[in-house]
């Protein structure tokens, strides 16, 4: 009888030990082996991180724009024609709204429009999206640094505060999911400082 009690106690002990160690085992699997649970994947596509090097022309004051001018902030970047069709305006609107919903963190976010042709935006568009850095980037080295699935105009890109291109969102991206990814990035970057 005592052997059976001892056996049951050993089994209970092993089960309790496994339960107590399960978070450590799970952490090891997720971190070291880079296993990711299905529900925790970013909405945006993570890109191979690379420092942006090129430059463009700031259309507001006709000065050379270098990426170091946006360092220290997270940047949402769109690439499109200066004529800015309906889809272009949708991206500009989404970038503005995603920034605004970050509330007190919104000042840590920059919005940039790389204009990939020789057309300049009209004054109404400039007024509506005031605060967006508008750059003439046609034939620039900077423009060539943004990878695309089909077209650079399909995406909204994310550049980190160090000037590294690191993420892009798909065509017709869900602004709520963009905002959630950005909120997460802002939170994580607070921990680094």
Residue, then its C-alpha position, 0 to 999 in steps of 0.5 A: x500500500x505504501x508503494x502505491x502511495x509513494x508512486x502516486x506522490x511521485x507522479x503528482x510531484x512530476x506533474x507539479x514540476x512540469x507545470x511549474x517549468x512550462x513557462x520556462x520551456x515555452x519561453x525557450x521555444x518562442x525565443x531561442x527557436x523563434x517559434x511564434x504563436x499564430x495570434x502574435x504576428x505583426x500585421x505589417x510585413x517585416x523587411x530585412x532591416x537596412x539603413x536608408x542612405x539616399x536623399x531627395x528634394x524637400x518641395x516646401x523649401x527647395x532644400x536637400x532632404x537627408x534621412x538623418x532629418x527624420x532620425x529620432x522618430x518613427x516614420x510612415x512613408x508613402x510613395x506616389x505621384x504628385x498628382x495623387x489619385x484616390x488611392x494616394x489620398x487614401x494612404x495620406x489620410x490613413x497615415x494622418x489618422x494612424x498618427x493622430x490615434x497614438x494620442x500623446x505618442x503622436x509627436x514621435x511619428x513623422x509622415x513622409x510622401x516621396x513623390x516619384x514623378x515630376x508633378x507637384x501636389x496642388x495647394x489644396x492637397x498640401x493644406x489638407x495633409x499639412x505636416x506631411x514632409x513632401x519630397x520630390x524623389x524622382x530618379x533619386x537614390x532614396x526612392x530605389x531603396x524601397x522594395x515592393x511586391x508589385x509597385x512601391x505605390x501599393x505600400x505604406x512603409x515604416x522607418x525606425x528612429x535610427x533611419x532603418x527601413x523595417x516594415x511595409x503594409x500591404x495595398x488597401x491596408x487596414x488602418x486599425x491594424x496599422x495603428x496596432x502595429x505602430x502602437x506596439x513599436x512605440x511601446x517597445x522603443x520606450x523600453x530601449x531608452 
